[in-house]
Amino acid sequence: MFQCYLSHLLNVGNFMNVDTSRGNAYGFKLESLEKSYSLVGQDKKTSLFEYILGIMVKKGVNFKNHAYYKQKKITPIEILK
């Protein structure tokens, strides 16, 4: 599951940096993981981390017992709403 998240994070980063010197990267620094929690979208609520988890849910990754959702007391589907 973690490898899937890293792959999606790299893809989103490459998409956001298309046509720049930072686009088409083969990897990223571990500090970027921390930034994915604090970078929020236009709604000022959804972090990049939550957005990527939402993509993973749409692709069928099972998160029912994942600690993040137990702590937030939400379901993965609620992120997509």
C-alpha positions in Angstrom: 0.0 0.0 0.0 2.8 2.4 0.9 4.6 1.7 -2.5 1.3 2.5 -4.3 1.0 5.8 -2.4 4.6 6.7 -3.3 4.0 5.9 -7.0 0.9 8.2 -7.0 2.7 11.0 -5.2 5.4 10.9 -7.9 2.8 10.9 -10.6 0.9 13.9 -9.1 4.2 15.8 -8.6 5.2 15.2 -12.2 1.8 16.3 -13.4 2.0 19.5 -11.3 5.5 20.3 -12.6 4.9 19.5 -16.3 6.9 21.8 -18.6 9.3 22.8 -15.8 12.8 21.6 -14.9 11.2 19.6 -12.1 8.8 17.7 -14.2 9.3 14.1 -15.4 11.2 13.2 -12.2 12.2 9.6 -11.4 12.0 10.1 -7.7 11.8 12.6 -4.9 13.3 13.4 -1.5 11.7 12.0 1.6 10.9 15.5 2.8 8.3 15.6 0.1 6.3 13.0 2.0 5.9 15.5 4.9 4.8 18.2 2.5 2.1 16.0 1.1 0.3 16.3 4.5 0.4 20.1 4.6 -0.2 21.0 1.0 -3.9 21.7 0.6 -6.1 22.3 -2.4 -8.4 25.2 -3.3 -11.0 24.0 -0.8 -8.5 24.7 2.0 -9.4 21.3 3.6 -8.2 18.5 1.4 -4.5 17.8 1.7 -2.5 16.2 -1.1 -2.2 13.2 1.1 -6.0 12.8 1.3 -6.4 13.5 -2.4 -3.9 10.7 -3.3 -5.7 8.3 -0.9 -8.9 9.2 -2.6 -7.4 8.2 -6.0 -6.2 4.9 -4.5 -9.7 4.2 -3.1 -11.2 4.8 -6.6 -8.6 2.3 -7.9 -9.8 -0.3 -5.4 -7.2 -0.2 -2.6 -8.8 -1.4 0.7 -8.3 1.0 3.7 -10.9 -0.3 6.1 -8.5 -0.9 8.9 -5.9 1.7 8.1 -4.8 3.8 11.2 -5.3 7.1 9.4 -9.0 6.5 9.0 -9.4 5.1 12.5 -7.8 8.3 13.9 -9.9 10.7 11.8 -13.0 8.6 12.4 -13.9 8.9 8.7 -14.2 6.5 5.8 -12.2 6.7 2.7 -15.3 7.4 0.7 -15.9 10.6 2.7 -12.7 12.1 1.3 -14.1 11.9 -2.1 -17.2 13.9 -1.2 
